[in-house]
Structure formats: structure tokens, C-alpha cells
Amino acid sequence: MYADRLEQNNVEVVRRNFPGMIHGFIELGGVLAATTDAMETIDLMLCQRLLGERR
């Protein structure tokens, strides 16, 4: 719903779903493989937006 609201207000949103993950799973690095994928996505988005870099 948060992403929907942002889009309604013309804020660019990138949606990524990690099926089967609990809220806050990003804090379980080293325990859940999906955390690595999520962190790589975050890294890519931050580099693109803050540094203008493509990886």
C-alpha cells in the first residue's frame, strides 16, 4: 500500500517481492539466501540514484 501511495503522488517506485520472506528478513544476512539478493538490489539502486553508476 505504501508503494501504491507513493506512485499516486508521482514518486518513482521500484518494487521487488521476495516470496515467503518475513517482514524484516533483510536483517538475517548469512541465514537467508534471499537477503543477498535483496542487498544486491539495494546496492544497485543506490549506486544508480546517488552516483549515476551502472553495475
N, C-alpha and C positions, 0 to 999 in steps of 0.2 A: 504494500500500500504506500509505503514511503517513496519508492521509486515512481509509482504512478503519480503521486502528488508533485514530485519534482518535475516530471515530464509535463504535467499540466501547466506548470509555471515556466515552461521553456528552458529548463535546466537539462543539459545533456546527461544522459544516464547510460551506464554500461551495466548490463545485467549478466550475472553469472550464477548459475544454480549448481549446487553440489548435493545431488540427491542422497538422502539417507543421513546427512550430517546434522548434528545438533547445533543449536544456536551457540556461538562462541567457539566452534570447533577450531578456529584459527589458532587458538592458544594451545592446541595439542600437537604442536610440531614434534616430529620424531615418533609420534604414536600413530597418527593417521596419515596415510599417503595423500589424501585429498588436501591436506594442509600445504604440502609442497606445491601442488597445482595452484592453490589459492594465492600463495605468496608470490609465485612467479607471475600470476596475473596482476597482482597489486604492483609489483615491481615494474612490469611493462607499462602499466597505465601511468604510474608516477613519472617514469622516465620520459614518456611521450609528452605528458602535460607540463611537467616542470622544466625539463631540459630540452624538449623538442627532439629527442633522440628516438630512433627506431632500433629495436634489438632483434 
